[in-house]
Amino acid sequence: MAHFSTIVRSAGSLLAFAIFCTAPTLPADNNEVTVASGKLQGTLNADKSVRIFKGVPFAAPPTGDLRWKAPQPAKKWSGVRAADKFGPACLQTDVFGDILQFMRDAQPSEDCLHLNIWLPAAAPTANAKLPVFVWYYGGGFVAGGNSEKRYDGEALARKGVIVVEPNYRLGVFGFLSHPELTKESAHNSSGNYGLLDQVAALQWVVKNIAAFGGDPRNITVGGESAGSLSVSALMASPLSRDLFQKAIGESGAFFPASPTAGMQLRPVSVTEQTGVKFAEAVGAKSLAELRAKSADELLQAAAAKFNNGFAFGPNADGYYLATDALSIYTKGEQARVPLLAGWNADEGKAQVLLSPQKTTAAGFAEMAKKRFGDQSPEFLKLYPAANDDEALVSAESLSGDDFIAFSTWKWMDLHSKTGAPVYQYHFEQVPKSKPGAMIGTFPATVAGSKHAGEIEYVFQTLKFAQPDVPWADDDFKISDAMATYWTNFVKSGNPSGPSGNALPDWPQYKIKDHQGKNAYWIMHLSGHDLGASPDTVRPRYLFLDSYSIKQLAKSTKAAQ
């Protein structure tokens, strides 16, 4: 059976055209639709403005002999399949302590490769040609699922787009690499099964979305955190980069600030050794014995002995990604599509506040000297620490930059060199929290515009996802603005949308000024201060970039 990941590639646009021309019609009087595997029966939302199809299989269950293999085509079914319930999330533990409580599906399962679709009810035929937004959830590649309340696609569908949200395998099930797996592969690679799931879902969309009134030639991929990193990889992979026309990244990309910061794409030769240690830890002497183990035994072993499953993550396998993302983007080999990306103002603040070591001016200066050596004076001009209060702010900024901001900036900056439109944002709204909610010993709001805090605003799910939070007018104001910007981008590749839009204009990240020099812009997303201004933090990232290049050269030389 052919692997999904070998099907479309550069022929993506031709396949999309063929499917568009032959797609069946979605009847106006009911919610039945025919896809490649069979007929589906969806549902309507409460006010009958949105059609919803839940738990739609896009690949075969990755169980038994299909565990740790590229996703296979979904099996056909006879009759009409009810698509009225969310399917289970992919196997995971409650590593973050909050994600599972927001899911609306059954308990996580190894049989999880399905997707959910939301579309305007007033788009009954293939001729509607609606733009499509394919969203990949975050969760560090070890957690998350497409039934989370904050990702509900109903509000965005009301704004005239089709929202598709697939699951993908996580942790040891999605990213185990092992010499025997590499040997059995037709591509001499292993790992990245979760990323191949993402490609399979995207291929399913290209093949089937016209049946729902969607345009297979107007697809935007998007995601947050691990989902955003995934988008940066989807743009880079030869298996996926021809399957979509626009991209959105919220907080994250595969461009770490140093060899030890952020998410790394390690070589398969390195990740295989982790797989060998895992097999030994569960007493499996062969791949067959490893596949014979119960899913729960593997899950619990990964959680207990392999850093809650974080030991297993995407790698540079030579197939999905021929090399690291930096090399691919530096050569301009990624999909040259419009990109909207950014991060939140306080991505790293909580980590600093919760650190047992208090930040002081003296301690921060000592850290700067140790990390940056003779470049520390330049660093301290960009991250000043003249007193303890100033040092605390700079420590919080550096923590966020190391964690997420630099990698996202590097992604945008490299991509802008291709000439493709890039739009940068900075989310500055401080989400409200339940009365008495705490982060460690601090009130939750002290964490500021924290990591992942923008999600409910983008999807307009503030009250739906967190009904007990005292949301205010400014929250709903910026939420509607962000949802409008995002759907404008999904429709046209320009967040500002058509002329006459009531929202402030969102300029491109890099434009020429009146002197012909590059000027860099950033959109500030806040209910109190919505608008664009010149990017004043760019010098920080230029410094970190110069430093990371030197560090990378040193680590590469040491490895040779």
N, C-alpha and C positions, 0 to 999 in steps of 0.2 A: 504494500500500500504506500503510495507516494507521500512523503512528508509535506505538510503544509508549507514549510519554510522553503520549499524549492519551486513553488508554483508560479508566483507572479513576477517578481523582480522588475526588470526594465519594461516588461510588457504590460505593466499595471494599467497604463492609460488605455491600451487596446482592449484589455479585459473589461475595464469599466465601461467602455463604449459599447461593447457587445452585450453586456448584461443590461445596460440601460435601454438598449433598443428592444430587448426581448423580455423585459421584466413584466410579471403579472400585475394586475391592478388590485389595489386595496379597496374592497367594496365600501361604498359610502354608508350603507345601512347596517353594517356590523363590523366586527373587529377581526375578521378572518383574513389571513394572508398566507400565501404559499412561498416558501423559500426552498432552497436546494434539497433540504432533507425531508420536507413534508409541509403539511398545513399547520398553522398556528392560530390559536384563538386568544386574542388579547382582551383587555378590559378598558374601561373609561374611568377617568378620575371623577371626583364628586360632582363637579359642575359640567362634566362632559366636554371639556375644552381640550383635553389631552388624552391620546391613546397610549396605553402602556402594555408592553410585552415583557414579561419577567421570566428569568430562568431559561433562556433560549440556548440550547447547546450549540457551540461553535466548533467543538472538537470532541473526539471520543474521550471517555473517562480515562485519565492517565493512571490506571491501576494495573495490578498484576504485572505481566510482561511489558506493559507500556509505561510503568514507573521509570522515570529517568530516561525517557525517549522523547524525541520531538513530537509535538501534538499531531494526531492523526485526524482525518476528516470525521465529522460527526456522522453517526449511523442514521440511516433513513428510518422513518416511522410511518406506519399506516394510519389512516383516519386523521382526526384533528387533535393536535396536542394542545392541551390547556396551557397558556402562558400567563397564568394569573397569580403565581407564587414565586417569591425570590428563591433561587437555589442556594445551597450552602456555600459559605466562604471556603477558600482553600485552607488546608490544615495549618494551624498556628496555635501558639499559646497566648495568654493575655499579657504579653510582654510589656505593653505600655499601660496596662491597668485601666484603660477606658474605651478602647476601640470596640471590643466585643459587645459592650452594653448598648452601643448605638446601632448595631446591626439588626436587620429585620428578617433574617433567614433562620434556617435550622442550624444545628451545631456544625462547626467546620468539618469538612470531609475531604478525602482525597479525590473524590468525584466532584469536581468544582468548575470545570471549564464551560461556563455559560456566560451570557451577557444579558443586560436589560436595555430596553429601548423606550424612550419617551418621544412622542411626536405630536404636532398639532393635529387635533381631530379634524380640522377643516382642510386637510391635505390628503384627499382620498385616492389619488391616482399617481402613477409613476411620473406623469407629466408635471407634477408639482416641482420637481427638481430642487428640493429643499437642501440647504447646506447642512453638513453633518459634523457633529462634535464628538469625537471618540476620546473618552476620559479614562486615564489610568490612575488608580488610587495610590496614595503614599502609605508608608508604614515600614520604612527601612528594609524592604524586601523580605521581611519576616512576618508582617501583619497587614491587615486591611482587607476590605471586601467591597463589592459593588452594591451591597444593600445598605451601607451606612446612610443614616438619615441625612447627614450633611451633604451628601452627594446627590440627593434626589433631583432628578432632571425635569420635574414638572414645570417649575417657574421659567427655566430657560426655553423649554418647548413652547411655552406661551409667547415667547418673543420671536418665534418663527424659525427655530432650528430643531433638528433631530439630535437627541442626545443618546449616545451608545456607551455603556459602561461594562467592560469585560472583567472577569476575574483572571488572575494569572498565578501560577504556582509560586510558593514562598519557601524560604528557608532551605532546609535540607532536601525537600521535595522539588524545589525549583532550581537549586543551584549546586547540587552535589556534583563534584568532579572526581573522577577516579580513573586510573590507568586502564582498567577493564572496560569502563564505559567509553573511553577514548578509542580503544581498540575495536569495539563492536560498531562504532559510528562509521558511517560512510564518508564522513568529513574529517576524520582523525581529530575529533574534538569532543569535549564533554563539559557539562555545566550549562548555564544559560537557558535551561528549559523554560523558566518563567518568562524570559525575554522572547523566546520562540512562541510561547503562548500569546504574547502581545501581538506578534506578527500574524499569527494564525487568526486572531480576532479581527485584525485589520483587513486581512484577505477576505474573511467572511463578509465584512461590511462592504468591501468593493464588489463582491459577487452578488450580494443579496439586498443591499439597502434601497435600490430603486423600487423594489416591491413595496416598500413603506413610503414611497414618495420622495426618497432621498436622492441626491445627486452624487454618484460615485466619483465624479470628477471635481467635487468641491468638499473635500474632507479636511478637517482640522484635527490634529492629535494634540492632546493636552494632558497635564498631570501636575501633581504637587509632591514635593520632596522626592521620595523614590520614584514616584510617577513622573516628576520633572526630569530626573536623571534618565529615566527610561525614554523620554521624548528626545533628549540629546543623543541617546544611542540609536533610536529609531531613525533619526536624521542621518546618522553616520553609517548604518548598516546597509550593505548592498541588497539585503533581503527585503528591506522595507522602505527605503528612501524614495522609491518611485510610486508609492501607494497613497500619498496624501499631498495636499497643496498648501497647508499652513500649519504652524506649530505654536503652542502656548506652554511655557514653562514657569511654574510657581515654586521658586526656592530650590534650586539644585541642578547640577550638571556634573559630568564626569571630568572636571578640571580642578583637582585639589590644589590648595595653596602651597602644599609641600608634600614630600613623599610620605608623611605621616598624618596629614590632615585630610578630612573628608573621606568620601567613598573612593576607594582605589579599584581600578581594573587590573587585577593581578594576572600574570601569565598563567596559562593552563598548567604548565609544569609545576607551578607553586600550589595552585588550588588542588591538583591531584593528590598531593601529599596530605592535605587536610582530609581528603576523602579516604585515603589509606588509614589514617589514624582513626577516623570515625568507624570504619569497618572493623578495625581491631577493637574499638571500644564496645561495640555491640556483639562481638564474638562471631562475626561473619568472615569465613575464610574464602569466600568466592562471591561474585556478583549474584549468582543464583541464590545463595544463602541470604544475601542482603535484600534481594527482592522478596524473599519468602518471609522476612520479618514483618510483624504487624506494623501498620502505620503509626499506631500510638506509641509503640516501643521506640521507633525511630524518632518520633517527634519529641518524646520525653528525654531521650538520650542527647539529642541536639541541644535541648534547652538546658539540661543539667551540666553537660560536660563541654559544650561548644558555644559558650557565650550567648545563651538564649537563642541560638540559631544564627546569630550575626556572623559566625565563622564562615557561613556559606553565602556567597553573593556573586554578582556578575563578574565575569572574567574576560580577558582578551583571548578568545578561544581559537582564533584563526578562521572561523567560519561566520558566525554572526558578526563579529568584529575582527577584521584581519589584524588589527593592532590597537593601540590605545587611541582614545578619542582625540587627544591633542594632535597626534600625527595626522589623523584623517582630516580634521578641521583646518590644520595649518596648510595642508595641501589643497584645501577648498573642495574636497571630494564629497562633502555632505550634501544633503538635499538643499538646494538653494531656494528655500521657500520663505515667505514672510514669517517673522518670529516676534511674538510678544512674550516678554519675560521680565522677571524681577524678583524681589524678596521683601521680607517684612523688616520693620525698623529695629526690632529687638530680638532677632533670631537667637542670639547667644546670651541674652541678659539673665535668664533663669539659671543657666549653668554657673554663671559667676556668683549670683546671689546665694545659690545653694552650696557653693564650694566651702569646705571647712576652713580654708585659708583665706583670711580677710585681705582684700586688696589695699595696698598702701602705695604711696608714691615711690618709696624706696624699693619696695618689692617689685613694682612694675618696671622700674629702671633696671633693676638687677636682671629681671627676665629678658628685657630688651637686649642687654649686653650679651647675655648667654645665647640668645637665639640669633641675633642679627650681627653680633660682633662689631666690626668697625662701621657698620651701617646703622648702628643703634641711634646715633644723633639724628640722622635723617628720619628714622622711624619715629622718634619722640617728637619731632615737629608735626608729624601727621597724626600721631596718637599722643597728645600732650599729657604730662603727669606732673605738673608743678606742685600739686598738693594731692591729698588723699581723695578728695571728691572728684577732682579732674581725672585722677588715675582710675577710679572706679568706672567712670563713663568710658574712658579709653579701653579699659579691660573688657567691658561689655561689647564695645564696637569690634574689638579684635576677635573676641569669641565668636560673634556672629559672622565676621568675615571669614575666619578659618572654617567654620562649620558649613556655611552655605553661600554667603554673599559673594565671596571672591569667585567661586566656581561658576556662579550664575553670570556674573559680570564678564568673566573670561569667555564664556559661551557666546554672549551677545557681541562682545568686542571682536572676536574672531569671525563670527558670522557676518558682521557688518562689512567686513573686508571683501566679501563676495559681491557686494552691491545690492543684496537682498534687503528689503525693508525690515528694520528692527525697531521695536517699541519697548522702552524700559519703564518699569514702574517701581515705586517704593510705597508699600502699604504702611500707613502711619496711624490708622484708627486703632484705638485701644479697646478691644472687646470688653463688654461688661461681663460680670461673673455673678454667680449666685451669692446672696448674702452669706458671709462667713466662710466662703471658699478660700482655701489656703494653698500655697505652694511652699512646702516646707513650713517655715515659721513666718512666711510673708503672706499678706493678702494677695489673692490671685491677680488682681489688677496691677500690682507692682511689676509683674512680668512684662507689661507693656504690650506692644504689637508682636506677640510671640510667634514662634514657628507654628505654621498651620492655622493661625488665627484668621486668615483671610477666606478660608474655604466657604464657610456659611454665608459670607457676604457675596461671593461670586455666584453661588447657586441660589441665593435668596432663600435660604433655609434657616434663618436665625430663630424664628419662633418654632418652626417645625422640629428642628434638630435639638434645640435647647429651650423648651417652653418655660422653664423656671427661671430663666435669666431675665433681669429687668432691662430689656433692650429699649433704647430711646430713639427719638426722631432722627438724630444724626446717624445712628446705626442703619436705619432703614433707608435714609437718604443716600449714603455712600454705597449700600448694598445694591440699590436700584441702578445707581450710576455704573458700578462695576459690572453688573450683569449686562447692562446695555453696551458698555465698551467691549466686553468679551464677545457678546453675540454679534455686534457689528463686525468685529474682527473675523469671526467664524464665517460670516456672510461674504465679506469683501476683502479681507486682509488689511483693513484699515479700521482701527478702533473708534476713530472719530465718526465714522459712518457718513451718510449723505450730508451735503451742505444744508445748513439750516438746523442742524441738530442742536438741541438746547444745552448739551454738555460742553464744557470747555474743550477746545481743540487739543488733541494729543499729537504733538510733533514726533517725527522719527527720532530715534536715539542719536543718529549722526547725520547732520545736515551741514551744508556749506553756509558760512556767514557772508556778510556783504563784502568781505575782503577775500573770499574764496578759501578761507581756512575752515577746517572741521570744527563744528560746534556740537557739543554733546548735551542732550536734554533728558530729563527724567520727569515722569508724571507722579505727582504726590497724591496718593489716594487717602483722603481723610474727609470725614463728614463736616469738619470745620474749615478745611483748607484744601479744596480740590482744585488742582491746576498744575501746569507744567512750569519748570524753571531750568536754568542751566545746571548741569551736573557738577556739584561742588566737591563730591567725595571721590571723583575719578583719580586724583593723585594718590590716594591710599592704595588703590588697586594697581596702579602702574608700579608703585613701589613693591607691593607684594608679588606682582608678576615678574619683575626683574629678579627678585630674591628667589622665587620658585624656579625660574629658569636655571639659575646658578646651582640650586640644590639638586635639581633633576640631573644636571650635568655631572655633579659629584657622585650621586647615587648610581648613575649609569656607568661611570668610570670604575667605581668600586665593585660593581657586579661583573665587570669584564675580566 
